[in-house]
Amino acid sequence: MRTDNNGFIVTGNDMDHENSIPIVLTGDSFVESSFCHEGQRFIDRAERLMPGYKLLNGGYSGATTLQLFNVMLCKVYPLFGEGGNLVFFVGQSDADILNRQGSYWTNERLWSPIVPNCRPASSNVPKSVEAVEKMVEIVIQTSRILGINLLMAISPFRDADFKEDLVYRNLFRRDFELFQKRMRDRYSIRETIVRKCDEYKCNYVDFQELTNGEPSWFYDDLHLNRKGHENFSRLLAGELRKFF
């Protein structure tokens, strides 16, 4: 996987971006799309559908909303300043950590927001929905203070009947209760984002709603296959033109 001098994943598109409008897209492995070839990822495809725009892939596998907030604050803002354009895909990785000790502030190496990591000592560090609420508020309020043009985005995920869907049955080793818990967490995160964006009158796109979690677009629970990249790129390009 190639990256540019600022660490954004290269789209592979031969386009003149001298006067293009840059849009940064951050997120977890859904945005990163590391198992898809350069030029075939949905961001790469969407850029080709949007002459006059430059799309910058800031996806990073396993990234949580707190880690992505750090990217917004410490990378996107200093690079693009006031008036910078950011699509903030809230990571599905959040579902992995919200009920762990420290939630976003965990000291587990993959999800820790700082290096070296530290073990949360406070007994009142928020967890679950409360933690999501606080992080979404922080992202929205900080973007306004810094003058970043923010579009919150809810990543899509596979929506299928556990009894009929072989992918989900294999992923969760036929453990229906574990599957139900993970889906509840994902929908809880989604509902929280929608609620807080409505409360703060922040622009957002619910891609789960727009895609209906179409199973044929995914090769597993969270990541797009070739058909998914093709279809989602058109959907993304259409939504970005509405806001930027």
C-alpha positions in Angstrom: 0.0 0.0 0.0 1.4 3.4 -1.0 1.0 6.6 0.9 1.9 10.2 0.2 4.2 12.4 2.2 1.5 13.1 4.7 0.5 9.4 5.2 -2.7 9.5 3.1 -3.3 6.3 1.1 -2.6 7.0 -2.6 -5.6 6.7 -4.9 -3.6 5.9 -8.0 -5.6 8.3 -10.1 -3.8 10.3 -12.8 -5.7 13.6 -12.2 -4.6 17.2 -12.1 -5.3 18.4 -8.6 -3.7 21.8 -8.8 -7.0 23.7 -8.2 -9.0 20.8 -6.7 -11.0 21.0 -3.5 -9.4 18.6 -1.0 -11.6 16.4 1.2 -10.0 14.2 3.9 -11.8 11.0 4.8 -10.9 9.4 8.1 -12.1 6.1 9.5 -11.0 2.6 10.4 -10.3 -0.4 8.1 -13.6 0.2 6.2 -12.1 3.5 4.9 -8.5 2.1 4.6 -9.6 -0.8 2.5 -6.2 -2.4 2.6 -7.3 -5.6 1.0 -8.4 -3.8 -2.2 -6.0 -2.8 -4.9 -4.9 0.8 -5.5 -7.3 2.5 -7.8 -10.1 0.0 -7.0 -11.0 1.3 -3.5 -14.3 3.2 -3.1 -12.4 6.4 -2.4 -10.3 6.0 -5.5 -13.3 5.3 -7.6 -15.3 8.2 -6.1 -12.5 10.6 -6.8 -12.7 9.7 -10.5 -16.4 10.5 -10.4 -15.7 14.0 -8.9 -13.6 16.2 -11.2 -12.4 19.2 -9.3 -12.0 17.3 -6.0 -9.1 15.6 -4.4 -10.1 12.8 -2.0 -7.5 11.9 0.7 -7.8 8.5 2.3 -7.0 8.8 6.0 -8.3 5.4 7.0 -6.4 3.3 9.5 -7.3 -0.2 10.5 -8.6 -0.6 14.1 -8.9 3.2 14.7 -11.5 4.3 17.3 -13.3 7.6 17.4 -10.9 8.9 19.9 -7.9 8.0 17.8 -9.6 9.6 14.8 -10.2 12.7 16.8 -6.5 12.9 17.4 -6.0 12.7 13.6 -8.4 15.5 13.1 -6.8 17.7 15.8 -3.1 16.9 15.1 -3.0 16.1 11.4 -6.1 17.4 9.4 -6.2 20.8 11.1 -2.4 21.7 10.8 -2.5 20.5 7.1 -5.6 22.3 6.0 -6.5 24.8 8.7 -9.7 26.7 9.0 -12.0 25.8 6.1 -10.6 22.3 5.7 -13.0 19.6 4.6 -13.4 16.4 6.7 -15.6 13.3 6.4 -15.4 11.6 9.7 -16.4 8.0 9.4 -17.1 6.8 13.0 -15.2 3.6 13.3 -17.0 0.2 13.7 -13.9 -0.5 15.9 -15.7 1.4 18.6 -17.9 -1.7 19.2 -14.7 -3.6 20.2 -13.8 -1.3 23.1 -16.8 0.4 24.5 -17.4 -2.1 27.3 -13.8 -2.7 28.1 -12.1 -1.0 31.1 -11.4 2.6 30.1 -13.4 2.3 26.9 -11.8 4.7 24.4 -9.1 5.4 27.0 -8.0 1.7 27.2 -4.4 0.9 27.6 -4.6 -2.0 25.2 -2.0 -1.5 22.5 -4.2 -1.6 19.4 -6.7 1.0 20.7 -4.7 3.1 23.1 -5.0 6.8 22.2 -1.5 7.7 23.2 2.0 6.1 23.2 3.2 5.0 25.6 -0.2 3.9 26.8 -1.4 4.2 30.4 -3.9 2.2 32.4 -7.1 4.2 33.2 -7.3 4.7 37.0 -10.4 6.7 37.3 -13.6 4.9 38.2 -15.9 7.3 36.4 -14.4 7.1 32.8 -17.5 6.7 30.7 -18.4 3.5 28.9 -20.9 2.3 26.3 -23.3 4.8 24.9 -22.2 7.6 27.3 -18.7 7.3 25.9 -19.9 7.5 22.3 -22.0 10.6 23.2 -19.0 12.4 24.7 -16.7 11.6 21.8 -19.2 12.7 19.2 -19.8 15.9 21.1 -16.0 16.5 21.3 -15.5 16.0 17.6 -18.4 18.3 16.6 -17.5 21.1 19.0 -13.8 20.9 18.2 -14.4 21.1 14.5 -16.5 24.2 15.0 -13.9 25.9 17.2 -11.2 25.1 14.6 -13.4 26.0 11.6 -13.3 22.6 10.0 -16.1 21.7 7.6 -17.2 18.5 9.2 -19.4 15.8 7.7 -20.0 12.9 10.1 -20.5 9.5 8.5 -21.8 6.2 9.8 -20.0 3.3 8.2 -22.2 0.6 6.8 -22.1 -3.0 7.9 -23.5 -6.3 6.8 -27.2 -6.8 7.8 -28.3 -10.4 7.4 -30.3 -13.1 9.1 -27.9 -15.1 11.3 -29.7 -18.3 10.6 -29.3 -18.0 6.9 -26.1 -16.0 6.5 -23.0 -18.3 6.4 -20.6 -15.4 6.7 -22.0 -14.4 10.1 -22.4 -18.0 11.3 -18.7 -18.6 10.6 -17.5 -15.2 12.0 -19.3 -15.8 15.3 -18.7 -19.5 15.3 -22.5 -20.1 15.3 -22.8 -18.2 18.6 -26.1 -16.4 18.2 -25.9 -14.6 21.5 -22.5 -13.1 20.7 -23.8 -12.0 17.3 -26.8 -10.3 18.9 -24.6 -8.5 21.3 -22.3 -7.2 18.6 -25.2 -6.1 16.4 -26.8 -4.3 19.4 -23.6 -2.4 20.0 -23.3 -1.4 16.3 -26.9 -0.2 16.1 -26.5 1.6 19.5 -23.4 3.5 18.1 -25.3 4.4 15.0 -28.4 5.6 16.9 -26.1 7.7 19.2 -24.4 9.4 16.3 -27.7 10.3 14.7 -29.1 11.6 17.9 -26.1 13.8 18.8 -25.7 15.1 15.2 -29.4 16.1 15.3 -28.9 17.7 18.7 -25.9 19.8 17.5 -27.3 20.3 14.0 -24.2 18.7 12.5 -24.3 17.4 8.9 -24.2 13.6 8.7 -24.8 10.7 6.4 -26.1 7.4 7.6 -24.6 5.0 5.1 -26.1 2.0 6.9 -29.5 3.4 6.1 -28.6 4.2 2.5 -27.1 0.8 1.8 -29.4 -1.3 3.9 -26.3 -3.2 4.9 -26.7 -5.1 1.6 -24.9 -8.5 2.3 -23.8 -8.9 -1.3 -21.6 -5.8 -1.0 -19.4 -7.2 1.8 -16.9 -10.1 1.9 -17.2 -10.2 5.7 -19.2 -8.2 8.3 -17.6 -4.8 7.7 -15.5 -4.7 4.5 -16.6 -4.2 1.0 -16.0 -6.6 -1.9 -15.5 -5.5 -5.5 -19.2 -5.1 -6.1 -19.5 -3.1 -2.8 -16.6 -0.8 -3.7 -18.2 -0.1 -7.1 -21.6 0.7 -5.7 -20.5 2.5 -2.6 -18.2 4.8 -4.6 -21.2 6.1 -6.6 -23.2 6.6 -3.4 -20.3 8.4 -1.7 -19.6 10.7 -4.6 -23.3 11.7 -4.8 -23.4 12.5 -1.0 -20.1 14.5 -1.0 -21.3 16.8 -3.8 -24.3 17.7 -1.6 -22.0 19.0 1.3 -18.8 20.2 -0.3 
